[in-house]
Amino acid sequence: MSTPYKQIIPATDWYFRHDNGPGEKVGATLYQLAAWALKEDGEIVGLVTVHGIENGHPKLVTPPPVAGDYLHKEQLTDEEKEWAKRR
């Protein structure tokens, strides 16, 4: 089984943040990154941990395909830092 990644390294204190739509309880959603991945085509992407639907085992995937930003913990607002602590 081949992987689309040439290299994977830990991503300490990094998050993927995207704005939520109108009417949502909070203004943004944060995903804590587990790792950075270098793809075969040279693109660098963040990877987050999710539990697989098929077997419930954890796996690494890219964040959802929505407009957002990779931010270091120091770039988060105070509210976002508090929310990230509770997850």
N, C-alpha and C positions, 0 to 999 in steps of 0.2 A: 504494500500500500504506500503510495507516494504522498508527500505532504506539499502544500503550496508554499511552504516557508523554507527559506534557506537557513535562517537563524532565528532563535527565540531567546530573549533575555528578560530578567525580571523588571517590572515597572513599579518601583516603590513610590508611593504617594502621588500617583497620577490617576486622573479621572477622565472619563468622557462625559461631557455635559451637553444636553440639548434642551431647548425651550419647549415647554408644554403648550398645548392649545388653550384657547379661551375656555373658561369654566372649570379648568383643572384646579385641584386643591392647592397645589404648589406650582410655582412659576417655571421650574426646571426639573429635569430628571438627571441624576448622577449615576454613573456606573464606575466602580473602582476597577482600574486595570490590574490584571495579574501579570501581564507581560507585554513587551513590544515584540513584534515579529517583522522580519525582513522577508518580503515576498520574492519569488523568483524574478519578477519584473523590476525589482528595485524599490518598490513602494514599501513604506514603513507603516504598519497599522498597530493599533492597540488591541489586546485580547482580554476579554472578560470571562469569568467563570459562570456557567449556567449548568443546570441539571438536565440531562437529556430526557426527552419525552419518551423515547423508546425503552430505556432501562433505568432511568433515574440517576445514572452515574454522572459525576461532574465532568465537564469538558470545557475547553477554551474555544471561544468564538469571537468574531468581531462584533462591536456594538451594532445596534440596529441601523439600517441604512437611512438615516435622517440627517439633516444639516445640524452640525454640532461642532464642538471644539474639544481638543485634548488640553486639559489644564492641570498644572501641578497644584498640590494641596494649598500652597501659598497664594495661588491665584483665585481661590474660591472665596465667595462672600462669607461673612461670619455665619449667616443662616445656613448656607450650604455645608460649611464645616460641621455644624451641629447635626444636620441631617445625616451627613456621612458617618458620624460617630455612632449613630443609632442603628445603622444597617448591619 
